[in-house]
Amino acid sequence: MLHCVRQAERRHRNLADGPKRKNKDFKKEHIMVKTITEKLNAWLRYREAVKELSRLSDRELSDIGVRRGDIEFIARRQLAA
């Protein structure tokens, strides 16, 4: 994923080339950068949720009805909702 971000950054720098780039190309670049940013933010939220749930004790997880082995599944499902 980091490779995609770097590639998008390089393309974004190329936008400084001036008016020779078409508006349509700019829109495609903008959409691509926005998509990458959204995916990266979703992944970061997922990792943070997994980290927070993993910090809980087995007793605390049991109180909220979560098994330790289900943490990643639950975090992924919550982000998709």
N, C-alpha and C positions, 0 to 999 in steps of 0.2 A: 504494500500500500504506500510505503514511503517513496518508492520509485515513482508511483503515479503522481504523488504530490510534487516531487521535484520536477517531473516532466511538465506539470501544469504551471509551476512557477517559471520555468524556462519559457514556456509559451506566453505567459503573462508579460514577461520582460520584453518579448518580441513585439508586444502591442505598442511599445514606445517607438517603434519604427516609423510611425507617422501615418498620414492618411492613405498610404498605398494599400493598407489592409482594408478589406471590405467590411461593411457593417455586419453582414451576415456571418462572417468569420468571427467577428468580435462577440456576437451573440452566442455562437456555439462555444467559444472559449469560456464565456461567462457562465453558461449553463454547466459546462464540465467542471469548472472550479467550484461552483456552488454544490454540485452533486458530490464531489470529492470531500468538500468541507462537511457536508451533512453526514456522510458515511463515517468520516473520522470522528465527528462529535458523537455519533451514535455508539461507535466502538468505545470511546472514552467513557461514556455514561455506563455502558455494559461493564467495563473493567472496574469502575468505581462501585457499582452495585455488588459485583462479586466480592470485591475487597471488603466492603462493609458487612455483608452477610458472613463472610469467612471469619471476621473478627468475633462474631457471636459464639458463645459457648454452646455445647450440645443441648444443654437445658433450655437456653434462650431460643434456640432454633426449634426445639420441640414445642415450646410454648406457642410459637406462631405457626406450627404445623409444617415445618420444613426439615427435610433430612439433609445432612451435609453433602451427600452425593448429588442432590438435586439443585444445588445453588446455581450452577452455570445455566442449567435449563430454565430455571425460574427467572433469572436475570435476563436471559435472551428473550423469553416469552413476554416479559413485561415491556421491553423496549419495542417489540413488534406490535404491541397493542396500542 
